Amino acid sequence: MKRDAVTGGGCLVSAAGVVGALWLWGASNRTQRHLGNEFENNGQDFGAALTELPFVFLAGAVVPAVVWGLGAWLLGRRRRPGSSESSGVSEFHA
């Protein structure tokens, strides 16, 4: 896999993770309760949203990117038949 494709894929996975994490966080009953979806906005607490939102955003961005990078690294380490390692010639010294 080319390096640009791996980088672009990691960015797309990270962006999708952010959108998914924010959507799940916003749809949870706990978040709806803090944002005032109760009777006459009882229990409305924007402080909870302001403290949780950055962590949700970071977790949604970092976790998928780390998993993508780990997968790309593991796939890159896999030996391929007929590769330069089997002939004793390094790909960097060709």
VEXKEVEX-448163 format. One record per residue (C-alpha): residue number from 0; residue in three letters; x, y, z. Coordinates in Angstrom, 1 decimal. Layout:
SITE   n res      u      v      w
SITE NUM ALA      X      Y      Z
...
//
This chain:
SITE   n res      u      v      w
SITE   0 MET    0.0    0.0    0.0
SITE   1 LYS    1.3    3.4   -0.8
SITE   2 ARG    2.1    5.8    2.0
SITE   3 ASP   -0.4    8.5    0.7
SITE   4 ALA   -3.2    6.0    0.6
SITE   5 VAL   -2.4    4.9    4.2
SITE   6 THR   -2.3    8.5    5.4
SITE   7 GLY   -5.5    9.4    3.6
SITE   8 GLY   -7.3    6.3    4.9
SITE   9 GLY   -6.2    7.1    8.5
SITE  10 CYS   -7.5   10.6    8.2
SITE  11 LEU  -10.9    9.4    6.9
SITE  12 VAL  -11.2    6.8    9.6
SITE  13 SER  -10.3    9.4   12.2
SITE  14 ALA  -13.0   11.8   10.9
SITE  15 ALA  -15.6    9.0   10.8
SITE  16 GLY  -14.7    8.2   14.4
SITE  17 VAL  -15.2   11.7   15.5
SITE  18 VAL  -18.6   11.9   13.8
SITE  19 GLY  -19.6    8.6   15.3
SITE  20 ALA  -18.4    9.4   18.8
SITE  21 LEU  -20.2   12.7   18.8
SITE  22 TRP  -23.4   11.2   17.5
SITE  23 LEU  -23.4    8.4   20.1
SITE  24 TRP  -22.6   10.8   22.9
SITE  25 GLY  -25.3   13.2   21.8
SITE  26 ALA  -27.9   10.4   21.5
SITE  27 SER  -27.3    8.9   24.9
SITE  28 ASN  -29.9    9.4   27.6
SITE  29 ARG  -27.4   10.9   30.0
SITE  30 THR  -26.4   13.6   27.6
SITE  31 GLN  -30.0   14.4   26.7
SITE  32 ARG  -30.8   14.7   30.4
SITE  33 HIS  -27.9   17.2   30.9
SITE  34 LEU  -28.9   19.2   27.9
SITE  35 GLY  -32.4   19.8   29.1
SITE  36 ASN  -34.6   17.2   27.5
SITE  37 GLU  -36.6   16.8   30.7
SITE  38 PHE  -39.8   18.4   31.8
SITE  39 GLU  -39.3   22.2   31.8
SITE  40 ASN  -35.5   21.8   31.4
SITE  41 ASN  -35.1   20.4   34.9
SITE  42 GLY  -31.5   19.1   35.4
SITE  43 GLN  -30.0   21.2   32.6
SITE  44 ASP  -26.2   21.3   33.1
SITE  45 PHE  -24.0   22.6   30.3
SITE  46 GLY  -21.0   22.2   32.5
SITE  47 ALA  -21.2   18.4   32.0
SITE  48 ALA  -21.3   18.9   28.2
SITE  49 LEU  -18.3   21.3   28.3
SITE  50 THR  -16.2   18.9   30.2
SITE  51 GLU  -17.2   15.7   28.3
SITE  52 LEU  -17.2   17.0   24.8
SITE  53 PRO  -13.4   17.5   24.4
SITE  54 PHE  -12.8   13.9   25.6
SITE  55 VAL  -15.4   12.5   23.3
SITE  56 PHE  -13.9   14.4   20.4
SITE  57 LEU  -10.4   13.2   21.2
SITE  58 ALA  -11.3    9.6   21.8
SITE  59 GLY  -13.3    9.6   18.5
SITE  60 ALA  -10.3   10.9   16.6
SITE  61 VAL   -7.4    9.1   18.3
SITE  62 VAL   -8.7    5.6   18.8
SITE  63 PRO   -9.6    4.8   15.2
SITE  64 ALA   -6.4    6.5   13.9
SITE  65 VAL   -4.3    4.3   16.3
SITE  66 VAL   -6.1    1.1   15.2
SITE  67 TRP   -5.7    2.1   11.6
SITE  68 GLY   -2.0    2.8   12.0
SITE  69 LEU   -1.4   -0.5   13.9
SITE  70 GLY   -3.2   -2.4   11.2
SITE  71 ALA   -1.2   -0.7    8.5
SITE  72 TRP    2.1   -1.3   10.4
SITE  73 LEU    1.2   -5.0   10.8
SITE  74 LEU    0.3   -5.4    7.2
SITE  75 GLY    3.5   -3.7    6.1
SITE  76 ARG    5.6   -6.1    8.2
SITE  77 ARG    4.0   -9.1    6.6
SITE  78 ARG    6.4  -11.0    4.3
SITE  79 ARG    5.4  -11.2    0.7
SITE  80 PRO    6.6  -14.0   -1.5
SITE  81 GLY    9.4  -12.8   -3.9
SITE  82 SER   10.2   -9.7   -1.8
SITE  83 SER   13.7   -8.2   -1.6
SITE  84 GLU   14.2   -9.6    1.9
SITE  85 SER   14.3  -13.2    0.6
SITE  86 SER   17.0  -12.3   -2.0
SITE  87 GLY   19.2  -10.7    0.6
SITE  88 VAL   19.0   -7.2   -1.0
SITE  89 SER   17.6   -4.4    1.0
SITE  90 GLU   15.0   -2.2   -0.6
SITE  91 PHE   16.8    0.9    0.6
SITE  92 HIS   20.1    0.0   -1.1
SITE  93 ALA   18.8   -1.0   -4.5
//
